[in-house]
C-alpha cells in the first residue's frame, strides 16, 4: 500500500508553501530518511524527508504552492526494486534509434534541392521579426516566492503603521580598525573565528539601548511594551531574500560568542537552514548595507520594533581635527525610528552613544 507524503506543519502562522525543488524525481527509488523536496515558506525553508523506502510518485510540480497537510507525493514500498530492473532494457530500446538516424541523414539531401529558393523567401520577412517581437520573448513572468511576498507585506506595513523618521551621524573607524588588527591573530587562535566589525556594533547598540530605553520598546494596540532584554537582529542577504536572524541576550555575551553566533547564522543562511525560531523575538535590528557598497541609506523598520541601525561603507574622507585636515576612515550611520514611541532627542542621544562606543572601543571590551 502506498504511503502518502504530506506537507508538514512548519509554524503556527504558516498555512502554505512552495515546492522549490524536488530532490528526487517521479519514478525514482528513495530510501527512508532521504530528502524528497524543499518547501519554501514566507519565513523559512524546510527539507522534507522520506518516511519509508520505495518508489516515488510526485503529485505536485516544482513551483506549485501547496497547503500545509496536502498530499504532494506517494511512496510505493512494493516497487522499491522496480526502477533498477526497469532501467536494464533502456540501452536496447535506444539502439534502434541509432540505426534509424543514418536513414534520416541519407534522406536529407533530397529535399535540399527544393529548399534552395527558401532563403530568398525567408529574407523578406526578416526585418519584420525585429519589429514584431512577442512580449514573452522580452520579459519573464513568475510568481513571487512566499518570502518575497512576506518581505513586501512587512515593508509596506511598516511604512503605513509607523511614523518613521531617520537621523544621521558619522563615526571615525580608526580606533576600531587598529584594535581589530592588533587583536585579530590572538582572537582567531583562541576562539577559532575572526573578530569582525559587527560584534562591536552589536555591543555598541546594547550600550545605547541601555542609555535610551525608549528605543527598546514597542507599541501593541493602545499599550507601550518596554523590553528589558537585548535580542538584536542582524539583517542577512540570502539568495532567497533578506532575513533577520536574532542574536539572543547580547548584553550577556562576549565578543567571541557573538562572532560565533554570526558565523553559525552565515552557514545556515548559505544552506537555507535558518529556522523560524531563529527569526523571532528581536527588539532591535542592525542592517549593514556597506558590505554591498552603500554609502548612505534610510533603513525601514522591522515591525514591531521601534528602531533599526544602518551601517554603511567605510570611506576615507578629509576631516578637521584641532584645526588640521586629516584623512580618516569614516562611516555614515543612520537610525530609523518610530516617532510615535521615540522622541527626536532620544534618537539622537542613542546614535551619538553608538558613535562614541565605536570611536572608543576599549570601553566596550572592558564591559564585555
N, C-alpha and C positions, 0 to 999 in steps of 0.2 A: 504494500500500500504506500502511495506517495506521501511524502512529508511536506507540509506547507512551509514556505519561507515568508514570514511576515515582517513588515516594517516595525522595528522595535520602538518603544517609547524612550525618548532621549531627554525629556524635560517636561515639567508640568504645563508650561505655556506653549509648547511646540506641538502643532497639530498636523503638520505635513513637512515634506522634504522633497528633494530632487535626487534621483539616482544619477550621480555624476559620472560613475564609471562601473561597468561590470568587470570584475577581475577574472571571473570565469564565464565563458560563453555558453550559449544554448547548446545542449547536447554533449557537453564536456563532463567527464567524470570528476567528482570532487571528493575530498576526504574530510572527515569531521574536523572542525576547527579551522579549516581553510577560509580565507577571506573571499566572500562571494561578491559583494558590491560595497561602494562607499555612498552613504546617504549624507547629502549636504543640506543643512537646515539654515535658518536665519541666524543661528548662533554658533553652531559647531558642525564639524564633520565627524561621522561615525562609521567605522568599518563593521559590517555585519558578517558574521562567520556562519559556516555550515554546521548544523547541529548533528547531521549524520552523513555517512558516506553514500555515494550513489551517483546517478546521472542527473544533471541539472536541466530543468526546462524553465526558461525565463518567460514570464507573463507580462513584463513591462520593459520598455526600452530605455537606453541611456537618455537622460534629459527629461524623462517623464516626471511630473510632480505627483507624488503618491501620499495618501493619508496614512497616519500612524495606525497600525493594525492591518493595513491592506496586505493581501497575498500577492507577492510580486514574482514568485517562482515556486516550483516544486522540486523535490529530490526523490528519485525512484531508487530505493535501495536495491531492488531486484536487478536493476540494469547496470550495477557497478562495473561489471567486466565487459559489458557490451561494446563500448566505444573502442576498446583495444582490438577486439575481433573484427569490428566493422571497418577499421582502418586498413586491414590487410589487403582486401581486394581493390583498394583505390588505385595503386600503381597499374594494375591490369586494366582498369577502366580508362586510365589515362593514355594507354598505349595506342588504341585506335585513333585517338585524336591526333597523335604524332604522325600516323600513317596517312591520314586524310589531308594533313597540312600541305604536303608536296603537291597533291592533286589540285588543290585550290590555287597554288602558286603557278602550276603549269597552265591552268585555265585562265590565269590573269592576263597574259599578253593579248588574248583575243579581243577583249573589249577596248584595248588601248587605242587601236586604230579609230574606233568610233568616238573615243573620248578626246581626240586631238582638238576638235573645234571648241571643246568645253572651256578652255582658258579664255577664248575670245568672248564667249557668252558670259563668263563669270566676271570679266573685267568691268563690264558696265555697271553692275550694282555695287561694286566695291566702295565707291565714295559714299553711298547711302548708308553703309554699315557704320560709318563714323558719326553719322547724324542720328540714326535711329538705334540708339543703344538701349536695350531693356533696362528697367530700373534695377532688377535683381542682379545685373552684371556690375552695377556701380555701388551697391550697398549690400550690407549683410544684416539680417534681422534675426535676433534671438531673444529669448525670454531672459529677464533679469534673474539672477540667482537669488535664492532666499536671503543670503547675507547682504547682497547689494540692495535688495528691497528694504531690508531692515535698516541698513545704514541710511538710505534715502528718507525713510519714515522718521527715524530718530533725528536727523539733521533738520528736517522741516519742522518737526515738533518743537525742537529746541528754539528755533527762530520764532515760532508762534506763541510759545508758552512762557518764555523767559525774557526779561528786559536785559539783553546782552550788551555790555559795554566793554571796551578794551583799553587798557592803559599800557604804556610802553616805557622801557628803560633800557639801559645797556650795561654790560659788565666787562671788566678787563679780565681776560682769561690767563694772564701771565703767571700769576701765583699758582693757580691750579695746574697749569701745564708744567711748570717747574717741579712742583711737588709730585705730580704723577710720574714724571720722568725719573726723579730720584728714587721713588719707591717701587717702580714697576718690576724690576728683576726680583727683588726680595718678595714682593707680593705674589708673583707668579710661582716662585719656588715654594712659598709657604702654603698658598691656598689653591694652586693649580688652575687659576683663572686670572685674566688680565684685569687691571684696575682701569675702569672707563670713566668718562665724564658723568654718565647718567647716575651713578651711585652718589656722586657729590650733589647733584641736583635733587635727587630724592631726599637726601638728608637735609638740604637747604629748605626744601618745601615743608618738611616736617617741622623744622625750626620756625619757619614763617607762619605755619598754621597754628602753632602754639602761641605765637605773638599776636596773631589776628584770628581768633577762634570763630569769628562770624563767617569766614570763608569755609570753615569746616562744618557747615550746616546746610540744610535743605528745606524747601517748603513741601509740605504734604497737606493738600487741601487748604484749610484755614489755620494750620498749625506749623510752627517752626521747629524742626528737629535738629538739635545740636549733637554732633558726633563727638565722642571722647576717645576715638581710636584713629589710627593713621594708616589706612589701607590705600595705597597710592597706585592708580592705574597708569601703565606706560603704553602709549599707542605704538602698535607694531604693524608695519605694512606687510601684507602677505599676498600671494598670488590670488587668493580668494577675495581680498579686500582688507580694509582696516579693522584690526582687532585690538582690544584694550585689556590684556591680562592684568591681574591685580597682584601687587606685592603686599603681603599681609604684615601688619604690625611693624611698620618700618621704623618706628621710634625705638623698638626693642632689638633691632637687627644691626649687625656690624656691616661695614662696607663689604667684607668678603661674603657675607650671607646674601646681601642684596645683589652683588655681582653674580653669585651662584644662581639665584632665582632668575635673574635676567637671562643668563646663559641657558638655563633649563627651558624657559619660555621660547627662546630663539630656536632651539631644537624642535620643540613641539610645534611651533609655527611652520617650520620648514616641512615637517612630516604631516601637517594637518591634524594634529592630535590635541590641540588645545580644547579643554573640556568646558562645559557650561559653568562649572563651579569656578574655573579659573577666571571667568569674566565678570563675576558678580560681586557686588558689595563695595566697590571703590568709593572713596569720599572726595577724591581729587584726581585729576589726570595731568600727565605731562606728555606733550607731543613734540617730537624733535624733527622738524622739517629741514633742519640744517644738514642732515645726512643726505638729502636729495639736492642740496644747493640753495635752499630757500633763504633769502636774506632777511625777509620780514613778512609776517602774516598776521591775520586776526583769527585765532582758533575758535571753533564753535564748541559750546558747552556739551558735555556728555551727560544728559539728564539721568537722574535728578540732581546731579552735582551742581554746586554753585560757583566753581572755579576751574580753570584749565590754564596751565602754563605752556607757552610756546617757546621752544628753544630754536635757535637759528644758526646759520653758517658762521663759523669763526673767520673773521676777515681782518687783515692788518689795516689799520687806519691811523692817520695823524691825530694825536691828542695833545692837549696843552696841560703840562704838569709843572707847577712852580714857575710859570712864565716861559717855559721851554716847550717847543714842539717835539714830541717823541712819537715813535711808531709802536703801537700796541695791538695785540690780537684781541679784537673786540667781538662781542656777540650781542645782538639785539634780543631783548626779552619782551614777551607780550603776555599779559594776563587778561584773559576774558573772564568776566564775572557776571553774576545775576544781580542786577542793580536793585531788584526787589528785596534782596537779602543783605547785600553788601553795599555800604556807602563808599563813595569815592575815596575818602580819607583812608579807610581801612584797606582798600585795594592797593592804593599807592604805598601804604606802610608795608603791606605784605611783599610787594615787589622789591622795594628798597631793601627789605630784610634778606630776600633771596640774593640780591646783588651783593650785599655785604658778606654773606656767607661764602659766596663763590670767590670773592676777591680776597677773603681771609680764611682759606680752607683749613688752616691749622686748628681753628676753633671747633670745626666740625669733627675733626679727628679726636680732639680731646674729649668731646662729648659722646663719641661713639662707644 
